[in-house]
Amino acid sequence: MRKALVTVIALVSVAVPAASTVHAAAVKPVVISITAVNGRPVGGIKRPSVKKGQLVRFVIRTNVGTELHLHGYDIEKVPRKGVPTVMQFVAKLPGRFELELHRPDAVLAQLTVRP
């Protein structure tokens, strides 16, 4: 009986992490693509809206600028000309948050996270 209990506990401890790994891999992010030319977002400022807890992925292409900054989440990235810059995070904070390009300074997006 004791050997069976140990076997069951061992199987559960192996199966639980595997199940959570499969679930995490299945989560698809909300992808928000932005292209900025000479410091201005093509098509205007993006205003995406997501639910709290969703995985968000900004993909930003810009030919100028020294920094990309998502306020509220304090995520900063240095853009490189010709290479997409990716910011990925879980939307944990409800509210409205600006994604800015610095030097030249420009708002690229206003992300709304709904509760």
Summary of the structure (lengths in Angstrom):
residues: 115
radius of gyration: 20.1
end to end distance: 48.5
largest distance: 72.0
contacts: 315
relative contact order: 0.22
helix: 22%
strand: 47%
